[in-house]
Structures are given as C-alpha cells and as structure tokens.
Amino acid sequence: MAKSDIETYYEDGQWKNRPEGNQRASTVHDTKAEAEAAGRQTATDRDVEHVIKKKDGTIGEKNTYPRSRDPREIKG
C-alpha cells in the first residue's frame, strides 16, 4: 500500500487532517495552527508531503518530509 500525503483542510467550522484520498478526517482541531502542527508531525512520521489548504480549499503550502526528498532545488 502506497503512503498517502497528509492534507490539512477546513470543513464544517473546523480544521482537519487526513491522508489524501480518504473521506474522513484522522484529526480535528479548533485552529489552523493546531491542525498544521499535527499534520506536520504525521507527515514527518510517514515521510510524505504535507499539503496545507487555505480556508477556500486552494493549496496554500506544500512541504516534503524529509526535506532531502523535496524534488525542488530551491531552498526555503
């Protein structure tokens, strides 16, 4: 089974995390900061990408863990 990237998104007044492709959230949080921290930890533990979406559902940020797997040459 392939590892899924972790997605942080806003739904029903709460910030949530789930592996991409899953229907249900794996964690639920009151603030975006809490959800980002939990999503980052999960992505780090699984060595996958963390996709952080804005409130409107568009992608705001992507981070690859570990950083050595990042396909981009740009630092930051």
N, CA, C and O atoms as a GROMACS GRO file, in nm:
protein
  304
    1MET      N    1   0.084  -0.118   0.000
    1MET     CA    2   0.000   0.000   0.000
    1MET      C    3   0.089   0.125   0.000
    1MET      O    4   0.180   0.137   0.082
    2ALA      N    5   0.062   0.216  -0.090
    2ALA     CA    6   0.141   0.338  -0.101
    2ALA      C    7   0.108   0.434   0.014
    2ALA      O    8  -0.005   0.438   0.063
    3LYS      N    9   0.209   0.509   0.054
    3LYS     CA   10   0.187   0.609   0.158
    3LYS      C   11   0.114   0.728   0.098
    3LYS      O   12   0.148   0.772  -0.012
    4SER      N   13   0.016   0.781   0.168
    4SER     CA   14  -0.058   0.897   0.120
    4SER      C   15  -0.006   1.024   0.183
    4SER      O   16   0.033   1.026   0.300
    5ASP      N   17  -0.004   1.132   0.104
    5ASP     CA   18   0.032   1.263   0.157
    5ASP      C   19  -0.074   1.307   0.258
    5ASP      O   20  -0.189   1.264   0.250
    6ILE      N   21  -0.034   1.391   0.351
    6ILE     CA   22  -0.126   1.440   0.453
    6ILE      C   23  -0.182   1.575   0.410
    6ILE      O   24  -0.108   1.664   0.367
    7GLU      N   25  -0.312   1.589   0.421
    7GLU     CA   26  -0.381   1.710   0.379
    7GLU      C   27  -0.442   1.778   0.501
    7GLU      O   28  -0.515   1.716   0.579
    8THR      N   29  -0.413   1.908   0.518
    8THR     CA   30  -0.475   1.990   0.622
    8THR      C   31  -0.576   2.079   0.551
    8THR      O   32  -0.541   2.149   0.456
    9TYR      N   33  -0.702   2.077   0.596
    9TYR     CA   34  -0.808   2.150   0.527
    9TYR      C   35  -0.914   2.198   0.626
    9TYR      O   36  -0.919   2.153   0.740
   10TYR      N   37  -0.999   2.291   0.579
   10TYR     CA   38  -1.105   2.348   0.662
   10TYR      C   39  -1.240   2.293   0.616
   10TYR      O   40  -1.270   2.292   0.496
   11GLU      N   41  -1.320   2.248   0.712
   11GLU     CA   42  -1.451   2.193   0.679
   11GLU      C   43  -1.541   2.201   0.801
   11GLU      O   44  -1.499   2.168   0.912
   12ASP      N   45  -1.664   2.245   0.781
   12ASP     CA   46  -1.764   2.249   0.887
   12ASP      C   47  -1.719   2.325   1.011
   12ASP      O   48  -1.747   2.283   1.124
   13GLY      N   49  -1.647   2.435   0.991
   13GLY     CA   50  -1.605   2.518   1.102
   13GLY      C   51  -1.487   2.466   1.181
   13GLY      O   52  -1.457   2.518   1.288
   14GLN      N   53  -1.418   2.364   1.129
   14GLN     CA   54  -1.303   2.307   1.198
   14GLN      C   55  -1.191   2.279   1.098
   14GLN      O   56  -1.214   2.258   0.980
   15TRP      N   57  -1.069   2.279   1.150
   15TRP     CA   58  -0.952   2.242   1.071
   15TRP      C   59  -0.925   2.094   1.092
   15TRP      O   60  -0.929   2.045   1.204
   16LYS      N   61  -0.899   2.023   0.982
   16LYS     CA   62  -0.886   1.877   0.989
   16LYS      C   63  -0.764   1.829   0.912
   16LYS      O   64  -0.710   1.900   0.827
   17ASN      N   65  -0.721   1.708   0.943
   17ASN     CA   66  -0.612   1.640   0.872
   17ASN      C   67  -0.662   1.504   0.827
   17ASN      O   68  -0.742   1.440   0.894
   18ARG      N   69  -0.614   1.463   0.709
   18ARG     CA   70  -0.644   1.329   0.660
   18ARG      C   71  -0.541   1.291   0.554
   18ARG      O   72  -0.483   1.378   0.489
   19PRO      N   73  -0.518   1.163   0.538
   19PRO     CA   74  -0.436   1.120   0.424
   19PRO      C   75  -0.514   1.151   0.295
   19PRO      O   76  -0.634   1.124   0.289
   20GLU      N   77  -0.448   1.204   0.195
   20GLU     CA   78  -0.516   1.239   0.071
   20GLU      C   79  -0.586   1.117   0.013
   20GLU      O   80  -0.532   1.007   0.011
   21GLY      N   81  -0.708   1.139  -0.033
   21GLY     CA   82  -0.788   1.032  -0.089
   21GLY      C   83  -0.887   0.972   0.010
   21GLY      O   84  -0.985   0.910  -0.030
   22ASN      N   85  -0.861   0.991   0.139
   22ASN     CA   86  -0.954   0.941   0.241
   22ASN      C   87  -1.075   1.035   0.250
   22ASN      O   88  -1.064   1.155   0.223
   23GLN      N   89  -1.189   0.980   0.287
   23GLN     CA   90  -1.310   1.059   0.302
   23GLN      C   91  -1.320   1.124   0.440
   23GLN      O   92  -1.371   1.235   0.453
   24ARG      N   93  -1.272   1.055   0.542
   24ARG     CA   94  -1.286   1.102   0.680
   24ARG      C   95  -1.156   1.158   0.734
   24ARG      O   96  -1.047   1.115   0.698
   25ALA      N   97  -1.171   1.257   0.821
   25ALA     CA   98  -1.056   1.319   0.885
   25ALA      C   99  -0.996   1.225   0.989
   25ALA      O  100  -1.068   1.151   1.057
   26SER      N  101  -0.864   1.228   1.001
   26SER     CA  102  -0.798   1.148   1.104
   26SER      C  103  -0.782   1.228   1.232
   26SER      O  104  -0.777   1.170   1.341
   27THR      N  105  -0.774   1.364   1.220
   27THR     CA  106  -0.770   1.450   1.339
   27THR      C  107  -0.853   1.575   1.312
   27THR      O  108  -0.867   1.617   1.197
   28VAL      N  109  -0.908   1.634   1.419
   28VAL     CA  110  -0.991   1.755   1.409
   28VAL      C  111  -0.941   1.856   1.511
   28VAL      O  112  -0.910   1.821   1.625
   29HIS      N  113  -0.931   1.986   1.470
   29HIS     CA  114  -0.874   2.090   1.555
   29HIS      C  115  -0.955   2.218   1.545
   29HIS      O  116  -1.024   2.242   1.445
   30ASP      N  117  -0.947   2.300   1.648
   30ASP     CA  118  -1.018   2.428   1.651
   30ASP      C  119  -0.945   2.537   1.573
   30ASP      O  120  -1.009   2.628   1.520
   31THR      N  121  -0.812   2.529   1.565
   31THR     CA  122  -0.736   2.632   1.495
   31THR      C  123  -0.651   2.571   1.383
   31THR      O  124  -0.616   2.452   1.386
   32LYS      N  125  -0.619   2.655   1.287
   32LYS     CA  126  -0.534   2.611   1.176
   32LYS      C  127  -0.395   2.575   1.226
   32LYS      O  128  -0.335   2.478   1.179
   33ALA      N  129  -0.344   2.653   1.321
   33ALA     CA  130  -0.209   2.627   1.374
   33ALA      C  131  -0.200   2.488   1.438
   33ALA      O  132  -0.102   2.417   1.418
   34GLU      N  133  -0.302   2.451   1.514
   34GLU     CA  134  -0.303   2.319   1.578
   34GLU      C  135  -0.308   2.209   1.471
   34GLU      O  136  -0.238   2.108   1.482
   35ALA      N  137  -0.391   2.230   1.370
   35ALA     CA  138  -0.404   2.130   1.262
   35ALA      C  139  -0.274   2.118   1.184
   35ALA      O  140  -0.232   2.007   1.150
   36GLU      N  141  -0.210   2.231   1.155
   36GLU     CA  142  -0.083   2.228   1.082
   36GLU      C  143   0.024   2.152   1.161
   36GLU      O  144   0.098   2.072   1.104
   37ALA      N  145   0.032   2.177   1.290
   37ALA     CA  146   0.132   2.110   1.374
   37ALA      C  147   0.108   1.959   1.375
   37ALA      O  148   0.202   1.881   1.362
   38ALA      N  149  -0.017   1.918   1.390
   38ALA     CA  150  -0.049   1.775   1.391
   38ALA      C  151  -0.024   1.713   1.254
   38ALA      O  152   0.029   1.602   1.245
   39GLY      N  153  -0.061   1.783   1.148
   39GLY     CA  154  -0.038   1.733   1.012
   39GLY      C  155   0.110   1.722   0.981
   39GLY      O  156   0.154   1.626   0.918
   40ARG      N  157   0.188   1.821   1.025
   40ARG     CA  158   0.333   1.820   1.005
   40ARG      C  159   0.395   1.699   1.074
   40ARG      O  160   0.481   1.631   1.018
   41GLN      N  161   0.352   1.673   1.197
   41GLN     CA  162   0.406   1.560   1.272
   41GLN      C  163   0.373   1.427   1.202
   41GLN      O  164   0.458   1.340   1.190
   42THR      N  165   0.250   1.414   1.156
   42THR     CA  166   0.208   1.292   1.086
   42THR      C  167   0.288   1.275   0.957
   42THR      O  168   0.336   1.165   0.927
   43ALA      N  169   0.302   1.382   0.880
   43ALA     CA  170   0.378   1.376   0.755
   43ALA      C  171   0.525   1.341   0.781
   43ALA      O  172   0.585   1.264   0.706
   44THR      N  173   0.582   1.397   0.888
   44THR     CA  174   0.720   1.367   0.924
   44THR      C  175   0.734   1.220   0.963
   44THR      O  176   0.829   1.153   0.922
   45ASP      N  177   0.640   1.170   1.042
   45ASP     CA  178   0.644   1.030   1.084
   45ASP      C  179   0.633   0.934   0.966
   45ASP      O  180   0.694   0.827   0.966
   46ARG      N  181   0.555   0.972   0.865
   46ARG     CA  182   0.530   0.885   0.749
   46ARG      C  183   0.623   0.912   0.632
   46ARG      O  184   0.620   0.840   0.532
   47ASP      N  185   0.707   1.016   0.642
   47ASP     CA  186   0.796   1.056   0.532
   47ASP      C  187   0.718   1.084   0.403
   47ASP      O  188   0.748   1.028   0.297
   48VAL      N  189   0.617   1.170   0.414
   48VAL     CA  190   0.534   1.207   0.299
   48VAL      C  191   0.524   1.359   0.289
   48VAL      O  192   0.583   1.430   0.370
   49GLU      N  193   0.450   1.407   0.192
   49GLU     CA  194   0.430   1.550   0.174
   49GLU      C  195   0.310   1.598   0.257
   49GLU      O  196   0.212   1.526   0.274
   50HIS      N  197   0.321   1.719   0.310
   50HIS     CA  198   0.213   1.781   0.388
   50HIS      C  199   0.155   1.894   0.303
   50HIS      O  200   0.224   1.991   0.274
   51VAL      N  201   0.029   1.881   0.264
   51VAL     CA  202  -0.040   1.979   0.182
   51VAL      C  203  -0.133   2.059   0.273
   51VAL      O  204  -0.225   2.003   0.333
   52ILE      N  205  -0.108   2.189   0.284
   52ILE     CA  206  -0.189   2.276   0.371
   52ILE      C  207  -0.277   2.362   0.281
   52ILE      O  208  -0.227   2.440   0.200
   53LYS      N  209  -0.408   2.347   0.297
   53LYS     CA  210  -0.503   2.422   0.216
   53LYS      C  211  -0.552   2.545   0.291
   53LYS      O  212  -0.555   2.548   0.414
   54LYS      N  213  -0.590   2.645   0.213
   54LYS     CA  214  -0.650   2.766   0.270
   54LYS      C  215  -0.796   2.737   0.302
   54LYS      O  216  -0.849   2.632   0.267
   55LYS      N  217  -0.859   2.832   0.368
   55LYS     CA  218  -0.998   2.816   0.406
   55LYS      C  219  -1.088   2.794   0.284
   55LYS      O  220  -1.190   2.725   0.293
   56ASP      N  221  -1.051   2.853   0.170
   56ASP     CA  222  -1.132   2.839   0.048
   56ASP      C  223  -1.105   2.710  -0.028
   56ASP      O  224  -1.168   2.684  -0.130
   57GLY      N  225  -1.012   2.628   0.022
   57GLY     CA  226  -0.984   2.498  -0.039
   57GLY      C  227  -0.869   2.495  -0.136
   57GLY      O  228  -0.830   2.388  -0.183
   58THR      N  229  -0.812   2.611  -0.168
   58THR     CA  230  -0.697   2.613  -0.257
   58THR      C  231  -0.570   2.579  -0.179
   58THR      O  232  -0.563   2.601  -0.058
   59ILE      N  233  -0.471   2.527  -0.248
   59ILE     CA  234  -0.346   2.489  -0.183
   59ILE      C  235  -0.268   2.615  -0.146
   59ILE      O  236  -0.242   2.700  -0.231
   60GLY      N  237  -0.232   2.625  -0.019
   60GLY     CA  238  -0.156   2.739   0.029
   60GLY      C  239  -0.009   2.708   0.046
   60GLY      O  240   0.076   2.796   0.032
   61GLU      N  241   0.021   2.582   0.076
   61GLU     CA  242   0.159   2.545   0.106
   61GLU      C  243   0.175   2.394   0.092
   61GLU      O  244   0.082   2.318   0.117
   62LYS      N  245   0.296   2.353   0.051
   62LYS     CA  246   0.332   2.211   0.045
   62LYS      C  247   0.470   2.196   0.104
   62LYS      O  248   0.560   2.274   0.074
   63ASN      N  249   0.486   2.095   0.188
   63ASN     CA  250   0.616   2.066   0.249
   63ASN      C  251   0.643   1.917   0.237
   63ASN      O  252   0.556   1.835   0.264
   64THR      N  253   0.765   1.884   0.196
   64THR     CA  254   0.804   1.744   0.180
   64THR      C  255   0.891   1.702   0.298
   64THR      O  256   0.981   1.775   0.339
   65TYR      N  257   0.863   1.584   0.353
   65TYR     CA  258   0.940   1.529   0.465
   65TYR      C  259   0.990   1.391   0.427
   65TYR      O  260   0.913   1.312   0.373
   66PRO      N  261   1.117   1.360   0.452
   66PRO     CA  262   1.222   1.452   0.494
   66PRO      C  263   1.256   1.547   0.381
   66PRO      O  264   1.229   1.519   0.265
   67ARG      N  265   1.316   1.661   0.416
   67ARG     CA  266   1.348   1.766   0.318
   67ARG      C  267   1.436   1.714   0.204
   67ARG      O  268   1.431   1.767   0.094
   68SER      N  269   1.515   1.612   0.230
   68SER     CA  270   1.603   1.559   0.126
   68SER      C  271   1.524   1.499   0.009
   68SER      O  272   1.580   1.482  -0.099
   69ARG      N  273   1.398   1.466   0.029
   69ARG     CA  274   1.314   1.411  -0.077
   69ARG      C  275   1.249   1.518  -0.164
   69ARG      O  276   1.187   1.487  -0.265
   70ASP      N  277   1.263   1.645  -0.125
   70ASP     CA  278   1.200   1.755  -0.198
   70ASP      C  279   1.256   1.761  -0.339
   70ASP      O  280   1.377   1.775  -0.355
   71PRO      N  281   1.171   1.750  -0.442
   71PRO     CA  282   1.221   1.750  -0.579
   71PRO      C  283   1.268   1.887  -0.628
   71PRO      O  284   1.337   1.895  -0.729
   72ARG      N  285   1.232   1.993  -0.556
   72ARG     CA  286   1.273   2.127  -0.597
   72ARG      C  287   1.412   2.159  -0.545
   72ARG      O  288   1.450   2.118  -0.435
   73GLU      N  289   1.487   2.231  -0.624
   73GLU     CA  290   1.623   2.270  -0.588
   73GLU      C  291   1.626   2.397  -0.505
   73GLU      O  292   1.730   2.432  -0.448
   74ILE      N  293   1.513   2.468  -0.497
   74ILE     CA  294   1.507   2.597  -0.429
   74ILE      C  295   1.502   2.577  -0.278
   74ILE      O  296   1.423   2.496  -0.230
   75LYS      N  297   1.584   2.649  -0.204
   75LYS     CA  298   1.578   2.641  -0.058
   75LYS      C  299   1.465   2.727  -0.008
   75LYS      O  300   1.430   2.828  -0.069
   76GLY      N  301   1.407   2.684   0.105
   76GLY     CA  302   1.302   2.768   0.164
   76GLY      C  303   1.181   2.693   0.202
   76GLY      O  304   1.086   2.753   0.253
   0.00000   0.00000   0.00000
